[in-house]
Amino acid sequence: MNLSLARLTLCCVLSTSLLACDTSVAGDDDDDLDTGGDNMVVTGIWNRVGSEYGYKTDIAYGGIAGQSSDRVYMCELPGSPSAGLYKGRLISPRMIRWDANHGLPDYEVVFEDTTMRFRPQNGTNTFLGQYQKGTWTPGACDFTLKDGELIDNSSTAYVVFDNSGDMKINSVKIGGEGIPVKASAETACSVTTLIPAGTGSNGDLTVSISYSGVGVNGPYSRTQTQSMYRSDFKPGCNKLAVEFGCGALAVCVYPVP
């Protein structure tokens, strides 16, 4: 296939806040940029370099534990207005299709000597950032690199509580993120809400529980909070035990095998 025909006019903006990524508009000589050609290898880990605003991004092509070799993970590190994890897959050797929930256009992967850039397919010729081969930032988006493979260390959580009685748990939030309240543990580990990183050097998190019931003075509604650490939540699925007694509230975490 003629190389110039293979290069589509691609999009520019990731979506909403991803516009804040460092961008540079290519000129009329875009077809001369892919000097690496087919000799460059997409697979591996790439890091953003030379960001005007100091934004950091890690990209992993393949090498992700439990995922197929065409899987692509992009971690926008804290400091970026669009920080978070974005998942997609290579639908061709030079084209990424992001998972539908991100609402992003396809990205073409373009090489310039030993560096790599993206051209999103949204009708313009704008490039997004510049990347070099590197390594995964330890703990970025809850992933660590071990023996050349990205390992998912993220945590989820749920509460099991029988809401059929007079006392009911109305909502539970960990670091501002709502987690599900289940009547039983049978399907609880299918939850997808991730435990936030927390604040401060210890990953401080506030657990907030809103509940209601009927007491000697009639119906009541209360919200109580407890401080916890991100390290209290182990990788995988965690169960929160909510204990009431003498007007006090205690929350304990039990990692699920």
Secondary structure, DSSP 8 states (H G I E B T S, - for coil): --HHHH--------SGGGGGS-EEE--TTGGG--TTGGGS---EEEEE-S-TT---EEEEES-BTTS-TTEEEEEE-TTSTT-EEEEEEEEETTEEEE-GGG----EEEEEETTEEEEEESSSS-EEEEEEEE----TTGGGEEEETTEEEE--EEEEEE--TTSS-EEEEEEETTEEE-EESSSSSGGG---B----BTTTTEEEEEEEEEEEETTEEEEEEEEEEEEGGGS-SEEEEEEEEEETTEEEEEEEE--
